[in-house]
Amino acid sequence: STALTKPIRIECYPDRLVLVAERGLTGGRRIALGPRTADSMDEFVSAVWDYAEGWGLAGRGMYWRPLLHVYVAPGAEPRYHDLEALLRDSGLPIQWKI
C-alpha cells in the first residue's frame, strides 16, 4: 500500500500542544503538558490519529500518514525537542515550522 502524507498543524507552547483544525474540519484539540512531556504522549498520539480519521478513506491501496508541522512558540523549544525525541521511529514524521 501507498502512504499519502498530509500535514497537521501543531502549535507547541511551554504548557500545551494544540492540534489546529483545518478549515471545514472538526478535530482541533488541546493537550495539556505537565512537567514531563512523555506523560502526555499517549493522549497526543491518539488525538493525531483521531484527527486523521476525519480525512476519510485515502483510496484503494493507500493510507493516510500524518505529517506533523510544529510551530514552536517562544520558550517552547525544549518541549519541541522532547516531542521530536519521543516520536522518533513512531511513524509520525515531525517538522519544525516557522
C-alpha positions as a printed NumPy array, in Angstrom:
array([[  0.   ,   0.   ,   0.   ],
       [  0.999,   3.59 ,  -0.579],
       [  1.179,   6.292,   2.062],
       [ -0.367,   9.664,   1.342],
       [  1.12 ,  12.306,   3.585],
       [ -0.957,  15.195,   4.794],
       [  0.188,  17.866,   7.243],
       [ -1.401,  18.611,  10.577],
       [ -0.632,  21.99 ,  12.117],
       [  0.562,  21.61 ,  15.694],
       [  1.22 ,  24.618,  17.901],
       [  3.717,  23.909,  20.638],
       [  3.695,  26.016,  23.81 ],
       [  5.565,  25.5  ,  27.07 ],
       [  2.386,  24.16 ,  28.736],
       [  0.36 ,  22.617,  25.893],
       [  0.181,  21.193,  22.391],
       [ -2.632,  22.318,  20.112],
       [ -3.852,  20.422,  17.047],
       [ -5.288,  23.14 ,  14.837],
       [ -8.338,  22.049,  12.848],
       [ -8.316,  22.667,   9.117],
       [-10.991,  24.954,   7.779],
       [-14.162,  22.94 ,   7.403],
       [-12.993,  20.071,   9.614],
       [-13.551,  19.399,  13.265],
       [-10.96 ,  17.82 ,  15.473],
       [ -8.899,  20.657,  16.84 ],
       [ -7.654,  19.649,  20.232],
       [ -5.597,  20.952,  23.137],
       [ -3.351,  18.625,  25.147],
       [ -2.033,  19.943,  28.459],
       [  1.625,  19.266,  29.22 ],
       [  2.774,  18.581,  32.742],
       [  6.361,  18.599,  33.987],
       [  7.22 ,  15.581,  31.791],
       [  6.285,  15.788,  28.102],
       [  6.304,  11.989,  27.905],
       [  3.304,  11.782,  30.258],
       [  1.086,  13.411,  27.6  ],
       [  2.26 ,  11.449,  24.565],
       [ -0.44 ,   8.756,  24.61 ],
       [ -3.134,  11.427,  24.575],
       [ -1.326,  13.411,  21.873],
       [ -0.758,  10.453,  19.538],
       [ -4.385,   9.338,  19.971],
       [ -5.532,  12.868,  19.11 ],
       [ -3.403,  12.863,  15.939],
       [ -4.843,   9.536,  14.726],
       [ -8.391,  10.59 ,  15.653],
       [ -7.877,  13.765,  13.632],
       [ -6.556,  11.822,  10.628],
       [ -9.643,   9.585,  10.67 ],
       [-11.632,  12.694,   9.755],
       [ -9.874,  12.766,   6.373],
       [-11.875,   9.782,   5.189],
       [-10.573,   6.969,   3.025],
       [ -7.279,   7.58 ,   1.257],
       [ -8.146,   5.366,  -1.687],
       [ -7.67 ,   1.811,  -2.793],
       [ -4.278,   0.503,  -1.719],
       [ -3.474,   3.778,   0.076],
       [ -3.492,   5.085,   3.614],
       [ -3.067,   8.44 ,   5.307],
       [  0.2  ,   9.258,   7.017],
       [  0.03 ,  12.452,   9.081],
       [  2.983,  14.822,   8.865],
       [  3.283,  16.985,  11.957],
       [  4.102,  20.61 ,  11.146],
       [  5.025,  22.053,  14.518],
       [  5.001,  25.805,  15.094],
       [  7.046,  26.471,  18.212],
       [  6.173,  29.402,  20.466],
       [  8.926,  31.327,  22.259],
       [ 10.057,  29.381,  25.308],
       [  8.685,  26.07 ,  23.992],
       [ 11.867,  24.885,  22.288],
       [ 12.614,  22.259,  24.994],
       [  9.098,  20.836,  24.535],
       [  9.643,  20.549,  20.784],
       [ 12.915,  18.681,  21.325],
       [ 11.142,  16.334,  23.775],
       [  8.372,  15.785,  21.229],
       [ 10.861,  15.099,  18.454],
       [ 12.746,  12.538,  20.57 ],
       [  9.578,  10.84 ,  21.82 ],
       [  8.135,  10.483,  18.296],
       [ 11.347,   9.228,  16.687],
       [ 10.628,   5.945,  14.865],
       [  6.899,   6.231,  15.674],
       [  5.74 ,   6.6  ,  12.073],
       [  4.695,  10.2  ,  12.713],
       [  7.209,  12.447,  10.953],
       [  7.701,  15.832,  12.589],
       [  8.975,  19.129,  11.173],
       [  9.728,  22.414,  12.919],
       [  7.94 ,  25.178,  11.003],
       [  8.423,  28.907,  11.157]])
